Every structure is written in C-alpha cells, then in structure tokens.
Amino acid sequence: METENHGFGEELATLSRISERAAELIRHQKEVVVASHVDADGLTSAGIISAALDRANVERETLFFKQLDLSALETIADLGPDLVIFTDLGSGMQSEILEMDLLAVVADHHRPQGSGIDHHINPHLVGLDGATHLSGSGSTFLLARALAKAAGRAGKNDDLSGLAIVGAVGDLQDMASGKLLGLNRRVLEIGVEAEVLSFARDLKLFGKQTRPVFKMLEFSSDPYIPGLSGDEDACIAFLKEQGIRLRGERWRRWIDMNAEEKAKIASGLVRRGLRAGLSNAQLERVVGEVYNLLTEQEGTELRDASEYSTLLNATARYGHSGVGLSVCLGDRGRALDEARRLLNEHRQNLVNGLKLVKDEGIVPLTYLQYFDAGDRILETIVGIVAGMSFQTADRRKPILAFAWSEDGRLKVSARGTQDLVRSGLNLAEAISKAAEKVGGVGGGHNVAAGATIPLEAKDEFLEEMDALVGLQLRS
C-alpha cells in the first residue's frame, strides 16, 4: 500500500502556520464554545476538536446548527463566550461574526465570503478546492495537530486523522476522481503512518462491511449500474451467474468474499457496464479507493469510512448530534446502540422518501428536474433522497428537492452527478445566485448544494435555476 503525495507543501505550510497561531490562542483559554454543522463532516469536525480540547484540558460547550445564520450567531453570543471555534462552517459569515464581537477561530472548507477573521483555516485561502482538496474535518484536523504541537506533544492527535477521513468521505470529496486528493491525501498519509487508517482499490459501492452483496449492488446509485441498481431480483440473478454463493450461516457480505469471488463480481460489473454503454468515466467509478479505520471492529459500520459517515448522518439529521459526537469520541456502548437504532429509522425514512418520489414522479424542466416533498420528507434528509432518486430519474439533469423548513421557509437540496460536473455543472454557484435573487441564501459544492428560500418564491427560483444550469451545461 503506497500513498501518493502530489505536493501542496506550500499550501500545507501556510495552513499549518495559521493553525499554529490559532492553537496558541486556544490553549490559553479555560473554556470555549465549539459550533459545528449537522452532517458527517460537521460531526467529525466537532469530534476532532473536542478530543483535542479534552487532551489539552480546555473546557468546551459544543453546539450544532443546520446552517450558520444570524439567529445561530445570536444563540452563540448569548452564551458570552471568550472564544468560539467554528468547524465546518463560519467562512461565509465572517462579517456577521465580527459585528457581534465574537473572538473566533474558523476551520472550514466552504467558499469564504467577506474577510477579517485572522485565525481562519480554509483551503480556498491557499487556492485549493474545498470540495475535493480538504474537508471541514480536514481543516479541523490541522488545527488539532497544531494544538498537540503547541503543547509540546507533536503527533499526539494524529490518531484523529481517521475521523477526518470519515468526514471527507461523508462530504463526497473522493467521488470525482475515485480517491482522496490534495491535502486530504496528506491527512490520509498521516493516518497510515499512525496505523489508524488503511486504503486499497476495491469496489466503490456502499455497504461492503454490513450489507449482503446483492443489497450492496441493489442500492448503488452513483455509480449507477444499469439493470442492477434498484432491482433486487436482478442483483441476485447476476451474482448467481458469476457462480457466487449468496448464503452461509447468514447472507454473505462483500468482506466475506474471497479474492477470486471479488474478481468475478468486479469483472461481471464491468462487462455489464460495457454492454449498457457506460462511458469510461462511469466505469472507473465502479472501482476506486476505499478507506478502513483499523482501530474499529471489522464487519461493523465504523470500520468503513463511508458507512461510518452514514451512521453519523443518521444521528445529526434527526436532532441527535450529541449521540453522533459521543460515537466520534469513542463511546461504543449506549451511544453506538442509539446511533444504530437511528440508522435503522434513517434507512426506513429513505425508503419511504424514495417511494413518495416514485409514486408522485419527478417534474422535468428544460435543464433540471425537481420534486416537492412538502412536509412528508424531513428537510434534513431530502437531499439524500434526491441523490438516491438518480436510480430511476433522468441522469442527464440535476435534481432539485423541496421540503418545508421548521422556520416556515422552503429548504432546497440540489444533487448532480460527476458526469454532469464534468459537463460544466456547478450547483453551488447556481443555487447561490438563484437563492439570492429571490431573497434566500444558498451554497455548497459543485455536485451537491442547498438553499433556503421564501415559500412563495419557489416558481421564480426554479425558473432562475433552470436558466443558470442551462448556461453551465451549454458552455
């Protein structure tokens, strides 16, 4: 197993210097507030900085937010904190943070808006892409490393690299190229050196640790496997055609297969893809790098970075961020049991959401397609449902999903595919412009983005988004 470090030494050095200055500020505090995002990248970010603060004997209070807006900042300011550490958010609200006289450290990867925060760790500030080169948890990991160094214990927090990789994978940072790149790669190298991470080329499908192989194939959506994705019977028939035994004492998982069986399945998938006319880029996404956490038990959700991130999403997106944080901090008892219960509910909610979309259909526009779930799919998971809907939707157009928000506004989640991104799609740019035009706010990444807009602005927003996406894809 070899890592690949393609440079970025100057960028890493710059972010490390910023991290070290921030660490000096943090280590002289008795108590801080940590504010983080409610997804896998945000939870792992919170887990990394919380562990690092605990080791540095700095007291903390941790808060989670769906988005950082003025209301969230007021909640934080009301606590009267001496210092706030923003992780996986904050870069887009620098002016507002300063206006509230909050002393802040920001470890984020979203595109910055405004300026003024000195202790700001973000790949965009050194010319790197926050969607592929470093996640929010990666930026936070650099801060955690600097905290250990400042205490004269360099390397002490390198074991936290496992959480950073879970966050990066949960943020889909490896999807465009099939592996982690940029400074994410350096974080991976540190984890390998610390013997907490391993990686290898394997099928790039979800569920290798825990799902029966036929279910792993059935639920594959990106890459989408024609004739298999979404069809359980076809997946079982395909495996039997390859001479694969499906059951032992239980349904066999990918990790239960020997090397010969894995090779047969992989070859069969490539042949099927070629017959279906998949492009080389699409076929390349069937196989890629997978990342395992060596300190976690094999056959559990925590062993595989992708499954770990899904488990965390199942806690935070249902208002149980504290459960996910406890899992990140090592609770393998009550918190993990509760997380697994929430994961089962999460899976059922996704099934129900997909059924709703299938029954009611997806509305096509010229350059995009959408569905409106109202209050029937939670705003925190409607984006996941949108992404999974590519199993049956038109993959030549991005999907927009609408759901009612708790604050009486309309949540919009947008999902594309890597093929569309290669064709020019940038959902973050489009959704930000469209939301701003109708009095909302939006952002994210090229392949996945979100916004909150007024309820009455839906039609105008759709018209604007369709036009903007059209410009991107036509160019």
ChimeraX attribute file (.defattr): number of C-alpha atoms within 10 A of each C-alpha:
attribute: neighborCount
match mode: 1-to-1
recipient: residues
	/A:1	7
	/A:2	9
	/A:3	13
	/A:4	12
	/A:5	15
	/A:6	11
	/A:7	12
	/A:8	15
	/A:9	12
	/A:10	10
	/A:11	16
	/A:12	17
	/A:13	12
	/A:14	15
	/A:15	21
	/A:16	18
	/A:17	16
	/A:18	20
	/A:19	27
	/A:20	22
	/A:21	19
	/A:22	23
	/A:23	23
	/A:24	15
	/A:25	16
	/A:26	23
	/A:27	18
	/A:28	10
	/A:29	14
	/A:30	12
	/A:31	18
	/A:32	21
	/A:33	21
	/A:34	23
	/A:35	26
	/A:36	30
	/A:37	25
	/A:38	27
	/A:39	27
	/A:40	34
	/A:41	31
	/A:42	33
	/A:43	34
	/A:44	38
	/A:45	36
	/A:46	33
	/A:47	27
	/A:48	30
	/A:49	28
	/A:50	22
	/A:51	18
	/A:52	23
	/A:53	20
	/A:54	11
	/A:55	14
	/A:56	17
	/A:57	13
	/A:58	16
	/A:59	13
	/A:60	19
	/A:61	13
	/A:62	19
	/A:63	18
	/A:64	23
	/A:65	18
	/A:66	16
	/A:67	15
	/A:68	18
	/A:69	15
	/A:70	13
	/A:71	10
	/A:72	15
	/A:73	18
	/A:74	12
	/A:75	11
	/A:76	18
	/A:77	17
	/A:78	8
	/A:79	10
	/A:80	12
	/A:81	16
	/A:82	14
	/A:83	19
	/A:84	24
	/A:85	24
	/A:86	29
	/A:87	31
	/A:88	30
	/A:89	24
	/A:90	31
	/A:91	26
	/A:92	19
	/A:93	19
	/A:94	18
	/A:95	15
	/A:96	15
	/A:97	22
	/A:98	14
	/A:99	9
	/A:100	13
	/A:101	9
	/A:102	17
	/A:103	16
	/A:104	26
	/A:105	26
	/A:106	27
	/A:107	32
	/A:108	31
	/A:109	31
	/A:110	23
	/A:111	21
	/A:112	18
	/A:113	11
	/A:114	12
	/A:115	13
	/A:116	10
	/A:117	18
	/A:118	13
	/A:119	21
	/A:120	25
	/A:121	29
	/A:122	28
	/A:123	30
	/A:124	18
	/A:125	16
	/A:126	15
	/A:127	10
	/A:128	17
	/A:129	19
	/A:130	24
	/A:131	24
	/A:132	24
	/A:133	23
	/A:134	32
	/A:135	34
	/A:136	34
	/A:137	34
	/A:138	38
	/A:139	29
	/A:140	34
	/A:141	30
	/A:142	28
	/A:143	30
	/A:144	29
	/A:145	26
	/A:146	27
	/A:147	30
	/A:148	22
	/A:149	17
	/A:150	17
	/A:151	14
	/A:152	10
	/A:153	12
	/A:154	13
	/A:155	15
	/A:156	18
	/A:157	23
	/A:158	21
	/A:159	21
	/A:160	29
	/A:161	31
	/A:162	30
	/A:163	30
	/A:164	32
	/A:165	33
	/A:166	31
	/A:167	30
	/A:168	28
	/A:169	27
	/A:170	24
	/A:171	24
	/A:172	21
	/A:173	23
	/A:174	21
	/A:175	20
	/A:176	19
	/A:177	15
	/A:178	18
	/A:179	23
	/A:180	27
	/A:181	20
	/A:182	22
	/A:183	27
	/A:184	26
	/A:185	22
	/A:186	24
	/A:187	24
	/A:188	26
	/A:189	19
	/A:190	20
	/A:191	23
	/A:192	22
	/A:193	13
	/A:194	17
	/A:195	15
	/A:196	20
	/A:197	24
	/A:198	19
	/A:199	19
	/A:200	13
	/A:201	13
	/A:202	16
	/A:203	19
	/A:204	21
	/A:205	22
	/A:206	21
	/A:207	23
	/A:208	26
	/A:209	22
	/A:210	21
	/A:211	19
	/A:212	20
	/A:213	26
	/A:214	24
	/A:215	21
	/A:216	20
	/A:217	27
	/A:218	22
	/A:219	22
	/A:220	21
	/A:221	21
	/A:222	20
	/A:223	21
	/A:224	25
	/A:225	23
	/A:226	18
	/A:227	15
	/A:228	23
	/A:229	23
	/A:230	21
	/A:231	16
	/A:232	17
	/A:233	11
	/A:234	16
	/A:235	21
	/A:236	18
	/A:237	14
	/A:238	20
	/A:239	20
	/A:240	12
	/A:241	12
	/A:242	15
	/A:243	12
	/A:244	19
	/A:245	12
	/A:246	16
	/A:247	11
	/A:248	8
	/A:249	5
	/A:250	8
	/A:251	14
	/A:252	18
	/A:253	20
	/A:254	21
	/A:255	17
	/A:256	16
	/A:257	16
	/A:258	9
	/A:259	9
	/A:260	10
	/A:261	17
	/A:262	17
	/A:263	15
	/A:264	15
	/A:265	21
	/A:266	17
	/A:267	13
	/A:268	16
	/A:269	22
	/A:270	18
	/A:271	14
	/A:272	18
	/A:273	20
	/A:274	14
	/A:275	10
	/A:276	12
	/A:277	12
	/A:278	17
	/A:279	11
	/A:280	11
	/A:281	14
	/A:282	18
	/A:283	19
	/A:284	15
	/A:285	21
	/A:286	21
	/A:287	19
	/A:288	19
	/A:289	17
	/A:290	23
	/A:291	22
	/A:292	22
	/A:293	24
	/A:294	18
	/A:295	13
	/A:296	15
	/A:297	11
	/A:298	15
	/A:299	17
	/A:300	14
	/A:301	21
	/A:302	26
	/A:303	21
	/A:304	26
	/A:305	25
	/A:306	28
	/A:307	21
	/A:308	23
	/A:309	26
	/A:310	21
	/A:311	24
	/A:312	33
	/A:313	27
	/A:314	27
	/A:315	27
	/A:316	26
	/A:317	19
	/A:318	16
	/A:319	15
	/A:320	18
	/A:321	28
	/A:322	16
	/A:323	23
	/A:324	29
	/A:325	25
	/A:326	18
	/A:327	26
	/A:328	26
	/A:329	17
	/A:330	12
	/A:331	14
	/A:332	13
	/A:333	10
	/A:334	12
	/A:335	18
	/A:336	20
	/A:337	14
	/A:338	16
	/A:339	24
	/A:340	17
	/A:341	14
	/A:342	22
	/A:343	18
	/A:344	14
	/A:345	14
	/A:346	20
	/A:347	13
	/A:348	12
	/A:349	18
	/A:350	20
	/A:351	14
	/A:352	15
	/A:353	23
	/A:354	21
	/A:355	14
	/A:356	16
	/A:357	22
	/A:358	13
	/A:359	9
	/A:360	12
	/A:361	13
	/A:362	19
	/A:363	12
	/A:364	14
	/A:365	12
	/A:366	11
	/A:367	19
	/A:368	22
	/A:369	21
	/A:370	23
	/A:371	19
	/A:372	22
	/A:373	18
	/A:374	15
	/A:375	12
	/A:376	14
	/A:377	23
	/A:378	22
	/A:379	23
	/A:380	20
	/A:381	19
	/A:382	28
	/A:383	25
	/A:384	18
	/A:385	23
	/A:386	26
	/A:387	23
	/A:388	22
	/A:389	22
	/A:390	23
	/A:391	23
	/A:392	16
	/A:393	20
	/A:394	14
	/A:395	17
	/A:396	14
	/A:397	23
	/A:398	26
	/A:399	27
	/A:400	26
	/A:401	26
	/A:402	27
	/A:403	25
	/A:404	21
	/A:405	18
	/A:406	11
	/A:407	8
	/A:408	10
	/A:409	16
	/A:410	23
	/A:411	27
	/A:412	26
	/A:413	29
	/A:414	29
	/A:415	24
	/A:416	24
	/A:417	24
	/A:418	19
	/A:419	16
	/A:420	18
	/A:421	17
	/A:422	13
	/A:423	13
	/A:424	17
	/A:425	26
	/A:426	22
	/A:427	28
	/A:428	20
	/A:429	18
	/A:430	24
	/A:431	32
	/A:432	20
	/A:433	19
	/A:434	24
	/A:435	26
	/A:436	15
	/A:437	15
	/A:438	17
	/A:439	12
	/A:440	20
	/A:441	18
	/A:442	22
	/A:443	21
	/A:444	22
	/A:445	23
	/A:446	22
	/A:447	24
	/A:448	25
	/A:449	23
	/A:450	23
	/A:451	22
	/A:452	25
	/A:453	23
	/A:454	16
	/A:455	15
	/A:456	11
	/A:457	16
	/A:458	17
	/A:459	11
	/A:460	14
	/A:461	23
	/A:462	19
	/A:463	13
	/A:464	19
	/A:465	22
	/A:466	19
	/A:467	16
	/A:468	21
	/A:469	23
	/A:470	18
	/A:471	14
	/A:472	18
	/A:473	16
	/A:474	11
	/A:475	9
